[in-house]
Amino acid sequence: MFGGNFQTWKLHSAQDYLMFFAYIFAGVVVFWLIAKHMGRQRNHEKAVEKVSKRLKRICGRPGEVLKNTTLRLPEGEMTFDAVLMDKRGIYLVKTYGWGIRIYGTPDGAMWRREDAARKEEFENPLLELKKGAAEITKLMEEKGIQNLKVMPMVVFADNFQIPELYLGYGSYSTTYQELKSWYKKQSGVKEVQYDYNKVSSIIKEITK
């Protein structure tokens, strides 16, 4: 990095000092640009995009991910960041683009997310996701599909660091960085557990 006779611990000339501070300035600029780029990625749209892409890579076959999907369900339309169909069943996905500490309980009305600069309370996503799961289960049973597993999935995708989750057992939540290992534990089956083609067809029929 430091060529010629330049030594940071032994500056002899004005040129040495100039080079030293130029390197420091360049390092600060690079760090600032990286931080700015990462900051632009900390939003809901980017979180949906990258979580959906990762789920597509890890879900295997048969499997598919429908991003930003609105379903026409018996009690009205519901929109999900993603709908994942895999060997085990269906996952209804909600993502969050920022938050390095997440607090809440599986049955609490509100959760809270924080980073170094802000705090925000938000509605417990499990309540809406579980409602959607019940609606889909009801619809599938009416169409002759029994014992289909429909599950919520909440993914916190802050890219500054791995979010710390203080949500308790049964929160169906993970982080983007730990998504692959978490998913494999949730959906570790070798054979398809239901009539995949029929379920996939029904989901696409009710997709708006």
C-alpha positions as CSV (number, residue, x, y, z in Angstrom):
1,M,0.0,0.0,0.0
2,F,2.7,2.4,0.9
3,G,5.4,2.4,-1.8
4,G,8.9,3.7,-2.1
5,N,10.6,4.9,1.1
6,F,7.3,6.1,2.7
7,Q,6.9,5.0,6.3
8,T,3.9,6.1,8.3
9,W,5.8,5.9,11.6
10,K,8.7,8.0,10.3
11,L,7.7,11.0,8.2
12,H,10.7,13.0,6.9
13,S,9.3,15.5,4.4
14,A,6.3,17.5,3.4
15,Q,5.7,15.0,0.6
16,D,5.6,12.2,3.2
17,Y,3.0,14.1,5.2
18,L,1.0,14.9,2.1
19,M,0.9,11.2,1.0
20,F,0.0,10.1,4.6
21,F,-3.0,12.4,4.8
22,A,-4.0,11.7,1.3
23,Y,-4.2,7.9,2.1
24,I,-6.3,8.7,5.2
25,F,-8.6,11.0,3.2
26,A,-9.0,8.3,0.5
27,G,-9.9,5.7,3.1
28,V,-12.5,8.0,4.7
29,V,-14.0,8.7,1.3
30,V,-14.2,5.0,0.4
31,F,-15.8,4.2,3.8
32,W,-18.3,7.0,3.3
33,L,-19.2,5.7,-0.2
34,I,-19.7,2.2,1.1
35,A,-21.8,3.3,4.0
36,K,-23.9,5.5,1.7
37,H,-24.5,2.6,-0.7
38,M,-25.4,0.3,2.1
39,G,-27.8,2.9,3.5
40,R,-29.6,3.1,0.2
41,Q,-30.2,-0.6,0.4
42,R,-31.8,-0.4,3.9
43,N,-35.4,-0.1,2.7
44,H,-38.5,-2.3,2.2
45,E,-38.2,-2.7,-1.6
46,K,-34.6,-3.8,-1.5
47,A,-35.4,-6.2,1.4
48,V,-38.2,-7.8,-0.6
49,E,-36.0,-8.1,-3.7
50,K,-33.0,-9.7,-2.0
51,V,-35.0,-12.0,0.3
52,S,-37.1,-13.2,-2.6
53,K,-33.9,-13.9,-4.7
54,R,-32.3,-15.9,-1.8
55,L,-35.5,-17.9,-1.2
56,K,-35.6,-18.8,-4.9
57,R,-32.0,-20.1,-4.7
58,I,-32.5,-22.2,-1.6
59,C,-36.1,-23.6,-1.9
60,G,-35.1,-26.3,-4.3
61,R,-37.5,-28.2,-6.7
62,P,-40.4,-28.2,-6.9
63,G,-40.5,-24.6,-5.5
64,E,-41.3,-21.1,-6.6
65,V,-41.4,-17.6,-5.1
66,L,-44.1,-15.1,-6.0
67,K,-42.9,-11.6,-5.1
68,N,-45.2,-8.7,-4.1
69,T,-48.3,-10.9,-4.4
70,T,-51.9,-10.0,-3.8
71,L,-54.2,-13.0,-3.2
72,R,-58.0,-12.9,-3.5
73,L,-59.1,-14.8,-0.4
74,P,-62.5,-15.6,1.0
75,E,-62.6,-12.6,3.3
76,G,-60.9,-10.2,0.9
77,E,-57.6,-9.4,-0.8
78,M,-54.4,-9.7,1.1
79,T,-50.9,-8.7,-0.1
80,F,-47.6,-10.4,0.9
81,D,-44.0,-9.4,0.2
82,A,-43.6,-13.0,-1.1
83,V,-45.4,-16.3,-1.3
84,L,-43.1,-19.3,-1.2
85,M,-44.3,-22.7,-2.3
86,D,-41.9,-25.6,-1.6
87,K,-41.9,-29.3,-0.7
88,R,-43.3,-28.8,2.8
89,G,-46.0,-26.2,2.1
90,I,-46.6,-22.5,1.6
91,Y,-44.8,-19.6,3.4
92,L,-46.3,-16.1,3.6
93,V,-43.3,-13.8,3.8
94,K,-42.9,-10.3,5.4
95,T,-39.6,-8.5,5.2
96,Y,-38.0,-5.5,6.9
97,G,-35.1,-3.5,5.4
98,W,-33.7,-1.9,8.6
99,G,-33.5,-2.6,12.3
100,I,-30.5,-4.2,14.2
101,R,-32.5,-4.9,17.4
102,I,-36.0,-6.3,17.2
103,Y,-38.2,-6.6,20.3
104,G,-41.6,-8.2,20.8
105,T,-43.6,-11.3,21.5
106,P,-45.4,-13.7,19.1
107,D,-48.8,-12.7,20.4
108,G,-48.1,-9.0,21.1
109,A,-49.9,-6.3,19.2
110,M,-46.8,-4.3,18.5
111,W,-43.1,-5.0,17.9
112,R,-40.2,-2.5,18.0
113,R,-37.1,-2.1,15.8
114,E,-34.1,0.0,16.5
115,D,-30.8,1.1,15.0
116,A,-28.2,3.7,16.2
117,A,-30.3,6.6,14.9
118,R,-34.0,5.7,15.3
119,K,-36.6,3.6,16.9
120,E,-40.0,2.5,15.5
121,E,-42.9,0.5,16.7
122,F,-44.8,-1.5,14.1
123,E,-47.7,-3.9,14.0
124,N,-46.8,-7.5,14.8
125,P,-46.6,-9.1,11.3
126,L,-47.5,-12.5,12.6
127,L,-51.1,-11.4,13.2
128,E,-51.7,-10.6,9.5
129,L,-49.6,-13.5,8.2
130,K,-51.5,-16.0,10.4
131,K,-54.8,-14.6,9.3
132,G,-53.7,-15.1,5.7
133,A,-52.5,-18.6,6.5
134,A,-56.0,-19.5,7.9
135,E,-57.7,-18.0,4.9
136,I,-55.5,-20.0,2.5
137,T,-56.0,-23.2,4.5
138,K,-59.8,-22.7,4.4
139,L,-59.8,-22.1,0.7
140,M,-57.6,-25.2,0.0
141,E,-59.8,-27.4,2.1
142,E,-62.9,-26.2,0.1
143,K,-61.0,-27.4,-3.0
144,G,-60.1,-30.8,-1.5
145,I,-56.6,-30.1,-0.3
146,Q,-56.3,-31.4,3.3
147,N,-53.4,-30.9,5.8
148,L,-51.5,-28.3,3.7
149,K,-49.0,-26.5,5.9
150,V,-49.3,-22.7,5.5
151,M,-46.8,-20.8,7.6
152,P,-45.6,-17.3,8.3
153,M,-42.0,-16.2,7.7
154,V,-40.6,-12.8,8.9
155,V,-37.2,-11.8,7.7
156,F,-35.2,-8.9,9.0
157,A,-32.7,-7.9,6.3
158,D,-30.6,-5.0,7.7
159,N,-27.3,-5.1,5.9
160,F,-25.2,-3.1,8.4
161,Q,-25.1,-6.0,10.8
162,I,-26.9,-9.2,11.7
163,P,-30.1,-8.1,13.5
164,E,-30.5,-9.2,17.1
165,L,-34.0,-10.7,17.6
166,Y,-35.7,-10.6,21.0
167,L,-39.0,-12.0,20.0
168,G,-39.4,-15.3,21.9
169,Y,-40.2,-18.8,20.9
170,G,-42.6,-19.2,18.0
171,S,-42.0,-15.9,16.3
172,Y,-41.3,-17.5,12.8
173,S,-38.6,-14.9,12.4
174,T,-35.0,-14.9,11.2
175,T,-32.5,-12.6,9.6
176,Y,-31.4,-12.4,6.0
177,Q,-27.9,-13.5,7.0
178,E,-29.2,-16.6,8.7
179,L,-32.1,-17.3,6.3
180,K,-30.6,-20.4,4.7
181,S,-29.8,-22.3,7.9
182,W,-33.2,-21.3,9.4
183,Y,-35.1,-22.3,6.3
184,K,-33.4,-25.7,6.1
185,K,-34.5,-26.4,9.7
186,Q,-38.1,-25.4,8.9
187,S,-38.5,-27.1,5.6
188,G,-36.1,-30.1,5.8
189,V,-38.2,-32.7,4.0
190,K,-37.1,-34.9,1.1
191,E,-40.5,-35.6,-0.5
192,V,-43.3,-33.2,-1.5
193,Q,-45.9,-33.3,1.3
194,Y,-49.0,-32.4,-0.8
195,D,-50.4,-32.1,-4.4
196,Y,-47.9,-29.4,-5.4
197,N,-49.2,-28.8,-8.9
198,K,-52.8,-28.5,-7.8
199,V,-51.9,-26.1,-5.0
200,S,-49.6,-24.0,-7.3
201,S,-52.4,-23.8,-9.8
202,I,-55.0,-22.6,-7.2
203,I,-52.6,-20.0,-5.8
204,K,-52.0,-18.6,-9.3
205,E,-55.7,-18.5,-10.0
206,I,-56.3,-16.3,-7.0
207,T,-53.3,-14.1,-7.6
208,K,-54.4,-10.6,-8.6
